[in-house]
Each structure stands twice: as structure tokens, then as C-alpha cells.
Amino acid sequence: MKLEQLQYFVMAGKYEHIGKAAKAISISPSAISHSIAALEEELGRDLFEKKGKRIFLTAHGKFLMEKAKGLLQEAEAIREELQSDQVQLRGHYRIAGTHLLCARYLISAWAGIQEQNPELTSEIYTLRSAQVISGVLGGEYDFGVCFNPQSHPEVSSQVVRSGQLLIALRKSHPIFRKKPADRYAMLSDLPAVMPKAFQGVDVCERHPMFEKFKIIVKPKCLFDSYEVAMKQVALSSGWGFIPDWLVEENSDEIRALEVPKGWDAPFFITCVWPKGRLMTEALKRLTISVEQSFAKIPTVKKRAKTSAEDKSALPH
């Protein structure tokens, strides 16, 4: 039994199709077929059953699949562990990130690692958080960064940044002319700019803070990128549910309502990868680099707006 045979077997099991598996790893279909046949002969077990053009794992095939994935991951980890710091990292990685996180943080973290290790190649995808999770689950991506993923038994994760989601409106919004105590009650009459709900991530539209503070959410614009959300809020009469550090960064256009007592709307930026995958040196460095990128962003403290600040929002 060779590692190459196990690799071909795993790809065939993943795609349930010899031709698709061959295309994914750029070899001939016959090479995969012969490799699987040799493996079945060596083990004395049928690993696949054929139905039409598709193939499906047998009970013995499912058992081997579980073991083979672990062996291949361990072999890759051993190879990288044996490399010294002076030896260049190698390999091809498929990396995905939520739109804003990918463009601002993931790319810069990976580019620095890749610059020091020219033998590293990659595919980078900018997606919705739900797509990042789905791709990691399906083995399409080796690593991802996203907002508020729901826990899943097949996904490992590490939080690299956390904070609070705040109610934000355009800086010149008429609501800031009202008394702070009246502002939250006014939100139910305004359109909301909300993240579109997708399976695999927390749903903001049903956030418990809305019920607690009696806010009726009337979505007028659904978004899948906070960059879009911030611009929509800045150019409309609506309010958005936006991470604190982004409100702070865009304070020339948008402003958050004062944080009331009892407000608890945390967000989590999280690195994710397939459960059971032994982290290679390249991915370990990437996780550390992404975390360091967020560590450079000043922590936004919850605070109430002062009277002076409220007066400053009044038209002159």
C-alpha cells in the first residue's frame, strides 16, 4: 500500500467519479482505476461499487477512507515538521475568507508567508461566511476565515478577534438630534440593513438584543459584505448591525448609538479548517499571522456618548 494509492482512493471517494477525481489532481482516469484495482487486490476487499457512471464506497471502502485521510494528513505533517526554519515550505493550498476579511487581512497574512516561501502556491477565494464553512466541510478549502460560524463537529476553529456588534447609522442621521434615551425606541420605524441569513452562520435578524430592547427589525437591504453594509448605511436613512471596529474605522461616515446597559451582541472572527486535519507548518504560520493582524487593531471600548458629543451632531 502506497501513499499515492491512498491519495487516488480518497479523491475517487470524494468525487464518486473516476473522471472527476482524475481531473481534480491532473492525472489520467486509467491511473486512478489501476491504482484502486491494485489496492483492492492487495487488501482482498471491494472498496467501491459502481452504479451507472458513478462509484460509491462499500462498507470496507468507508472504513479505509477514514483511515486513509488521517494517514495522508499525518504524512504531510511529518514532512513539514522535518523541515527546518531555513528550508522553504512547499505545497498548494486552497484558502477562503469572508469578503472583507479576505481582502483586508487574510491576503496580507498569506502573502507575507508566500513571499518567504516561493515554493508555496495557492488558490484564494472571497466568499460569504456560510460558503467558507460549507467549503471547509466539503474539503474544497484547506483553511478559512469568517464571521460567527456555528459550531460543527467536522470543523476545527480558533477565534482570532472578538468584539461587539453595534447599531450604526449615517453620521448626520436625524436620530442623533433626539435624546439618547429615545433613540432605540425609534429604530423600529426605520429600515434595517441586515446580513442575509445563510446556513452555517449565526442569524443576526433574530438576535436576542432586538427582543430585549424591543426593536422591530424591518429589513430593507440584505448584504453579504460589511463593506456594502457600511456604504448602504452611510447613504440611507436605515440602520445597520455592524462590528465595533468597523464603525470606528469609518467614523467619518457612520456613527454608533450609545451602548445601553445590558447590551451583549458579540461577534467572533474565526479561523476554520477541516476537523482532524493535522495543521501543516504553513497553516500554523497563517493562523498566527492572521491573529497578529487583528491584534494590531485597537480594542474598541463600550462607552456611552457624552452630552458634548450629542450636541456636536446637531446641525449648525
C-alpha positions in Angstrom: 0.0 0.0 0.0 1.5 3.3 -1.1 0.6 6.9 -0.2 -0.1 7.6 -3.8 -2.6 4.8 -4.0 -4.4 6.2 -0.9 -4.4 9.7 -2.4 -6.1 8.4 -5.6 -8.5 6.3 -3.5 -9.5 9.4 -1.3 -10.1 11.6 -4.4 -12.2 8.9 -6.1 -14.3 8.6 -2.9 -14.7 12.3 -2.6 -16.0 12.8 -6.2 -17.7 9.4 -6.6 -16.5 9.6 -10.1 -13.1 8.4 -11.6 -13.1 11.1 -14.3 -13.8 14.0 -12.0 -11.2 12.7 -9.5 -8.6 12.5 -12.2 -9.3 16.0 -13.4 -9.0 17.4 -9.9 -5.4 16.1 -9.5 -4.4 16.3 -13.2 -3.8 12.6 -13.9 -5.4 10.1 -16.3 -8.5 8.3 -15.2 -6.8 5.0 -16.0 -4.1 5.7 -13.5 -6.7 6.1 -10.7 -8.6 3.0 -11.9 -5.4 0.8 -12.0 -4.3 2.1 -8.6 -7.7 1.3 -7.0 -7.7 -2.1 -8.6 -4.3 -2.8 -7.2 -5.3 -1.7 -3.8 -8.4 -3.9 -3.8 -6.4 -6.9 -4.8 -3.8 -6.2 -2.1 -6.5 -5.9 0.6 -8.8 -8.6 -0.8 -11.8 -6.3 -0.4 -14.0 -4.4 -2.8 -13.7 -0.7 -2.0 -16.2 0.7 -4.5 -19.5 -0.4 -6.1 -20.4 1.0 -9.5 -23.9 2.5 -10.3 -24.1 3.9 -13.8 -21.2 6.3 -14.2 -20.8 6.9 -10.5 -19.0 4.9 -7.9 -19.8 4.5 -4.2 -17.8 3.4 -1.2 -18.6 0.0 0.2 -18.5 -0.6 3.9 -14.9 -1.6 3.7 -14.2 1.5 1.5 -15.8 3.8 4.1 -13.5 2.2 6.8 -10.4 2.7 4.6 -11.5 6.3 3.7 -11.5 7.3 7.4 -8.1 5.8 8.0 -6.6 7.0 4.7 -7.4 10.6 5.3 -5.6 10.5 8.6 -2.6 8.8 7.2 -2.2 11.3 4.4 -2.6 14.2 6.7 0.0 12.8 9.1 2.4 12.1 6.3 2.1 15.7 5.1 2.6 17.0 8.7 5.6 14.8 9.2 7.2 16.1 6.0 6.8 19.7 7.1 7.8 19.0 10.7 11.1 17.6 9.4 11.9 20.8 7.6 14.0 23.3 9.4 13.2 27.0 9.6 15.7 27.6 6.8 14.0 25.1 4.5 11.3 26.6 2.3 7.8 25.5 2.8 6.1 23.8 -0.1 2.6 22.8 -1.1 -0.6 24.0 -2.8 -3.3 25.5 -0.5 -6.9 26.5 -1.1 -7.8 29.3 1.2 -11.1 31.2 1.6 -12.2 34.2 3.5 -15.3 36.3 4.0 -15.2 39.2 1.6 -13.9 42.0 3.8 -11.7 39.7 6.0 -10.1 38.1 2.9 -9.2 41.4 1.2 -8.0 43.2 4.3 -6.4 40.6 6.5 -6.1 37.1 5.1 -4.4 38.1 1.8 -1.7 40.2 3.6 -1.0 37.4 6.1 -0.7 34.8 3.4 1.3 37.0 1.0 3.9 37.5 3.7 4.3 33.8 4.2 4.3 33.1 0.5 6.9 35.8 -0.2 9.3 34.0 2.2 8.5 30.6 0.7 8.3 30.9 -3.1 7.5 27.2 -3.5 4.1 27.7 -1.9 1.2 28.1 -4.4 -2.4 28.9 -3.6 -6.0 29.5 -4.7 -7.7 32.4 -2.8 -11.5 32.7 -2.6 -13.6 35.6 -1.4 -17.0 34.3 -0.3 -19.8 34.6 2.2 -19.1 33.2 5.7 -21.6 30.3 5.0 -19.7 29.4 1.8 -16.4 29.3 3.7 -17.8 26.9 6.2 -19.5 24.8 3.6 -16.3 24.6 1.5 -14.2 23.6 4.6 -16.7 20.9 5.4 -16.7 19.6 1.9 -12.9 19.6 1.7 -12.8 22.3 -1.0 -10.7 24.6 1.1 -7.8 23.8 3.5 -8.3 26.9 5.6 -10.8 29.8 6.0 -11.6 32.9 7.9 -15.1 34.0 8.6 -17.6 35.8 10.9 -19.6 34.0 13.6 -19.6 30.4 12.3 -21.9 28.0 14.1 -20.0 25.1 15.8 -19.8 21.9 13.8 -18.4 18.5 14.8 -16.4 18.3 11.5 -14.8 21.8 11.7 -11.9 22.9 13.9 -11.8 26.6 14.8 -9.8 29.3 16.5 -11.2 32.8 17.4 -8.7 35.5 16.3 -10.8 38.6 17.1 -13.9 39.3 19.1 -15.9 42.4 19.9 -19.5 43.8 19.9 -22.0 44.4 17.1 -23.4 47.9 17.3 -26.3 49.8 15.9 -24.9 52.2 13.3 -26.4 55.0 11.2 -25.1 57.7 8.9 -23.3 60.3 10.9 -25.8 63.1 10.0 -28.9 60.9 10.8 -31.8 62.9 12.4 -31.9 60.3 15.2 -28.8 61.8 16.8 -30.8 65.0 17.4 -33.0 63.1 19.8 -32.3 62.4 23.4 -30.1 59.2 23.8 -32.9 57.6 25.9 -35.3 57.8 23.0 -33.1 56.6 20.2 -33.5 52.8 20.5 -37.3 53.2 20.5 -37.1 55.0 17.1 -35.3 52.1 15.4 -38.5 50.1 14.8 -39.7 52.9 12.5 -36.5 52.8 10.4 -35.4 50.4 7.6 -32.7 47.9 8.6 -29.6 46.9 6.7 -29.0 43.3 7.8 -26.7 40.4 6.9 -28.5 37.9 4.7 -29.1 34.6 6.6 -27.3 31.5 5.4 -26.9 28.1 6.9 -23.8 27.7 9.0 -23.5 31.1 10.5 -25.4 32.9 13.2 -28.5 34.8 12.1 -28.4 38.5 13.1 -32.0 39.3 12.2 -33.2 37.2 15.2 -30.6 38.5 17.6 -31.8 38.4 21.3 -30.8 42.1 21.8 -33.6 43.1 19.4 -36.2 41.4 21.6 -34.6 42.7 24.8 -34.6 46.3 23.6 -37.9 46.0 21.8 -36.5 46.7 18.3 -38.7 45.5 15.4 -36.4 44.7 12.5 -37.7 45.8 9.1 -35.0 44.7 6.6 -34.9 46.8 3.5 -31.4 45.8 2.3 -29.7 42.4 2.9 -26.0 42.2 2.4 -23.2 39.6 2.3 -20.3 42.0 2.8 -19.8 44.6 5.6 -18.2 47.0 3.1 -21.5 47.1 1.3 -23.4 47.4 4.6 -21.4 50.4 5.8 -21.8 52.2 2.5 -25.5 51.5 2.4 -25.9 52.8 6.0 -23.9 55.9 5.1 -26.1 56.7 2.2 -29.5 55.9 3.6 -31.9 56.5 6.4 -31.5 52.9 7.6 -29.5 51.4 10.5 -27.1 48.5 10.4 -25.8 45.9 12.8 -22.0 46.4 12.4 -18.8 45.3 14.3 -17.5 47.9 16.6 -14.0 48.2 15.0 -15.5 48.9 11.5 -17.8 51.6 12.9 -14.7 53.2 14.5 -12.7 52.9 11.3 -15.5 54.6 9.3 -16.4 57.2 11.8 -16.2 59.9 9.1 -19.4 58.4 7.6 -21.2 56.4 10.2 -21.8 56.5 13.9 -23.0 54.0 16.5 -25.8 54.6 19.0 -24.6 54.7 22.6 -24.3 51.3 24.1 -27.1 50.7 26.7 -26.7 48.8 29.9 -27.2 45.1 29.3 -26.2 45.2 25.7 -24.4 41.9 24.7 -24.0 41.3 21.0 -20.6 39.7 20.5 -19.1 38.8 17.1 -16.3 36.4 16.5 -13.8 36.3 13.7 -12.7 32.7 13.4 -10.1 30.7 11.5 -11.6 27.3 10.4 -10.2 24.1 8.9 -11.4 20.5 8.5 -11.7 18.6 11.7 -8.9 16.1 12.3 -6.6 17.8 9.7 -3.1 17.9 11.1 -2.1 21.5 10.7 0.9 21.9 8.4 3.6 24.5 9.2 2.3 26.8 6.5 -1.2 26.8 8.0 0.1 27.2 11.5 2.0 30.3 10.4 -1.0 31.6 8.6 -3.2 31.3 11.7 -0.6 33.1 13.8 -0.2 35.8 11.2 -4.0 36.4 10.8 -4.3 36.7 14.6 -1.4 39.2 14.8 -3.1 41.3 12.1 -6.2 41.6 14.2 -4.1 42.2 17.4 -2.8 45.5 15.8 -6.4 46.9 15.6 -7.1 48.9 18.8 -9.7 47.4 21.0 -13.0 49.4 20.9 -14.3 50.0 24.4 -18.0 50.1 25.1 -18.9 53.6 26.2 -21.9 56.0 26.3 -21.8 59.1 24.2 -21.3 62.3 26.2 -23.6 65.2 26.1 -20.9 67.2 24.2 -20.7 64.5 21.6 -24.5 64.5 21.2 -24.6 68.3 20.7 -21.9 68.1 18.1 -24.2 66.0 15.9 -26.8 68.9 15.8 -27.0 71.0 12.7 -25.3 74.4 13.0 
